[in-house]
Amino acid sequence: MEKVWVAGAAMNRFGKMTDTGREAATKVALDALDRAGLEPKDIGYTFVSNAFGIAEKQAHVGPLINTSLGIPEVPSCTIESACSSSSAALHEAFVHVAGGFLDAALVVGAEKLSHLDTLASTSYFAMGADYAYESRNGATFPGLYATLATAHMHRYGTKAEELGAVAVKNHANAAHNPHAHFQKPITMETYLGSAPVAWPLKLYDCCPFSDGAAAVVVVNPEKFRNRLKAVPALIRASARSGSIAALQDRTDLTGLPASQLAAEKAFRQSKLERKDIDFLEVHDCFTIAEILALEDMGFYPKGSAARATAEGETALGGKLPVNPSGGLKAKGHPVSATGAGQVVEVFEQFNGMAGKRQLPGPSLALTHNVGATGGSCSVHIFERV
Ligand SMILES: CC(C)(COP(=O)(O)OP(=O)(O)OC[C@H]1O[C@@H](n2cnc3c(N)ncnc32)[C@H](O)[C@@H]1OP(=O)(O)O)[C@@H](O)C(=O)NCCC(=O)NCCS
């Protein structure tokens, strides 16, 4: 197996874009290539994620992005895995480069839904759930994650203030992130006083609807080592797992089996242990999701991550910083750009580009990206080269 490096990664500011998904994807791809020191003609394949391109009346966007990049002859395909689409695309790029089929690949995720209202966006997103049993009967993602939160509260006594600690921390981190959708800290009072969305989840438990785009350039170091401009990240593990998709078919709602399985695979692949990891970017589409991620991946025993978060262990200065970028909660969640956006945070942290949210010399980072309520999940581990 060949080694695979992340040579460059870039994103735009998540939030509301005036660009189309295709325009934004092209711009961040050029930025990621520029950060790497490479050019479009170096790319052998473009793996695109754009799960809700049809909301812009555009499918098959890969050839359009490659045409804008000046490489229309380069193959492309669109990879859809709901909210984990661009980490699934990264996995495909990894497999191709590791297998020796490509020397360099571009991963680019883009999403634009801000021209739709909340009802329409909610309806699009709900297509990622089980239509026959969940969405058709009115289930939405806030409702489905509220079900998971309720189960966790019931079994472990998880408190609203502990979920609130996730929101307060992630908004505080995002306040230092120029890429973030929300760049204002919030207080616990603001959190507790925010409007109910789906009990027990309130406004500040939820990620927003964000537009955004992010790109990652992966290379075989043997071919490009001498041309790179930035500190690369070695992909120590690229793991994916699935699980029963619909909540009603699962036997336990206090965790996501796909997160457990993907993390186990990633730690086996990398031969690392949990204690080796310096920071995590995890899939906190709702505050409860960050708690589940920490427990499912084995960083905290079941039922203990919420309390640890409330005690500050996962804050920027804590013993295991989680979501220094602000996470999906506050950096934003433009579905198909989210997984690639997590890698941008790793790239910026490894390159000392993270400004006031910079961690002191991190060398190992993990990203965790969930599709829907965990029908799919990707876990990647990166090492600073
Ligand atoms: C929580 C949610 C229902 C709020 O939608 P809404 O009530 O229509 O909110 P609006 O878009 O009208 O925004 C109202 C205000 O709240 C803010 N806001 C919206 N969503 C927010 C969020 N998640 N967190 C914090 N603030 C938010 C807006 O910026 C706006 O602020 P302003 O009045 O200062 O401009 C919506 O963001 C949501 O459904 N989020 C979850 C998305 C999702 O399911 N993603 C998939 C995950 S698997």
The ligand as an SDF file (V2000), in Angstrom:
LIG
                    3D

 48 50  0  0  0  0  0  0  0  0999 V2000
  -32.9130   24.8130   14.4670 C   0  0  0  0  0  0  0  0  0  0  0  0
  -33.6530   25.2120   13.2140 C   0  0  0  0  0  0  0  0  0  0  0  0
  -35.0090   24.5450   13.1660 C   0  0  0  0  0  0  0  0  0  0  0  0
  -33.8140   26.7420   13.2450 C   0  0  0  0  0  0  0  0  0  0  0  0
  -34.4970   27.1280   12.0780 O   0  0  0  0  0  0  0  0  0  0  0  0
  -35.4570   28.4040   12.0830 P   0  0  0  0  0  0  0  0  0  0  0  0
  -36.3010   28.3870   13.3180 O   0  0  0  0  0  0  0  0  0  0  0  0
  -36.1850   28.4470   10.7730 O   0  0  0  0  0  0  0  0  0  0  0  0
  -34.4650   29.5570   12.2290 O   0  0  0  0  0  0  0  0  0  0  0  0
  -34.2600   30.7770   11.2200 P   0  0  0  0  0  0  0  0  0  0  0  0
  -33.5130   30.2860   10.0280 O   0  0  0  0  0  0  0  0  0  0  0  0
  -35.5670   31.4780   10.9980 O   0  0  0  0  0  0  0  0  0  0  0  0
  -33.2920   31.7070   12.0600 O   0  0  0  0  0  0  0  0  0  0  0  0
  -33.7600   32.4420   13.1930 C   0  0  0  0  0  0  0  0  0  0  0  0
  -32.5430   32.9520   13.9360 C   0  0  0  0  0  0  0  0  0  0  0  0
  -31.8900   31.8670   14.6060 O   0  0  0  0  0  0  0  0  0  0  0  0
  -30.5580   31.7160   14.1140 C   0  0  0  0  0  0  0  0  0  0  0  0
  -30.3450   30.2820   13.9760 N   0  0  0  0  0  0  0  0  0  0  0  0
  -30.9270   29.4440   13.0790 C   0  0  0  0  0  0  0  0  0  0  0  0
  -30.5170   28.1880   13.3010 N   0  0  0  0  0  0  0  0  0  0  0  0
  -29.6730   28.2300   14.3550 C   0  0  0  0  0  0  0  0  0  0  0  0
  -28.9290   27.2620   15.0300 C   0  0  0  0  0  0  0  0  0  0  0  0
  -29.0100   25.9840   14.6640 N   0  0  0  0  0  0  0  0  0  0  0  0
  -28.1520   27.6410   16.0660 N   0  0  0  0  0  0  0  0  0  0  0  0
  -28.0850   28.9390   16.4210 C   0  0  0  0  0  0  0  0  0  0  0  0
  -28.7770   29.9300   15.8080 N   0  0  0  0  0  0  0  0  0  0  0  0
  -29.5530   29.5700   14.7830 C   0  0  0  0  0  0  0  0  0  0  0  0
  -30.5130   32.4360   12.7840 C   0  0  0  0  0  0  0  0  0  0  0  0
  -29.2290   32.8990   12.4980 O   0  0  0  0  0  0  0  0  0  0  0  0
  -31.4890   33.5600   13.0330 C   0  0  0  0  0  0  0  0  0  0  0  0
  -30.8170   34.5470   13.7930 O   0  0  0  0  0  0  0  0  0  0  0  0
  -31.1440   36.1100   13.5640 P   0  0  0  0  0  0  0  0  0  0  0  0
  -32.6110   36.2680   13.8730 O   0  0  0  0  0  0  0  0  0  0  0  0
  -30.2280   36.8080   14.5310 O   0  0  0  0  0  0  0  0  0  0  0  0
  -30.8360   36.3580   12.1260 O   0  0  0  0  0  0  0  0  0  0  0  0
  -32.8290   24.8350   11.9410 C   0  0  0  0  0  0  0  0  0  0  0  0
  -31.5770   25.5040   11.9830 O   0  0  0  0  0  0  0  0  0  0  0  0
  -32.5870   23.3350   11.8620 C   0  0  0  0  0  0  0  0  0  0  0  0
  -33.4850   22.5620   11.5380 O   0  0  0  0  0  0  0  0  0  0  0  0
  -31.3450   22.8720   12.1130 N   0  0  0  0  0  0  0  0  0  0  0  0
  -30.9920   21.4590   11.9960 C   0  0  0  0  0  0  0  0  0  0  0  0
  -30.5300   21.1490   10.5770 C   0  0  0  0  0  0  0  0  0  0  0  0
  -30.4120   19.6750   10.3670 C   0  0  0  0  0  0  0  0  0  0  0  0
  -31.2720   18.8810   10.7030 O   0  0  0  0  0  0  0  0  0  0  0  0
  -29.2880   19.2560    9.7780 N   0  0  0  0  0  0  0  0  0  0  0  0
  -29.0330   17.8490    9.5250 C   0  0  0  0  0  0  0  0  0  0  0  0
  -28.4200   17.2410   10.7220 C   0  0  0  0  0  0  0  0  0  0  0  0
  -28.2910   15.4890   10.6200 S   0  0  0  0  0  0  0  0  0  0  0  0
  1  2  1  0
  2  3  1  0
  2  4  1  0
  2 36  1  0
  4  5  1  0
  5  6  1  0
  6  7  2  0
  6  8  1  0
  6  9  1  0
  9 10  1  0
 10 11  2  0
 10 12  1  0
 10 13  1  0
 13 14  1  0
 14 15  1  0
 15 16  1  0
 15 30  1  0
 16 17  1  0
 17 18  1  0
 17 28  1  0
 18 19  1  0
 18 27  1  0
 19 20  2  0
 20 21  1  0
 21 22  1  0
 21 27  2  0
 22 23  1  0
 22 24  2  0
 24 25  1  0
 25 26  2  0
 26 27  1  0
 28 29  1  0
 28 30  1  0
 30 31  1  0
 31 32  1  0
 32 33  2  0
 32 34  1  0
 32 35  1  0
 36 37  1  0
 36 38  1  0
 38 39  2  0
 38 40  1  0
 40 41  1  0
 41 42  1  0
 42 43  1  0
 43 44  2  0
 43 45  1  0
 45 46  1  0
 46 47  1  0
 47 48  1  0
M  END
$$$$
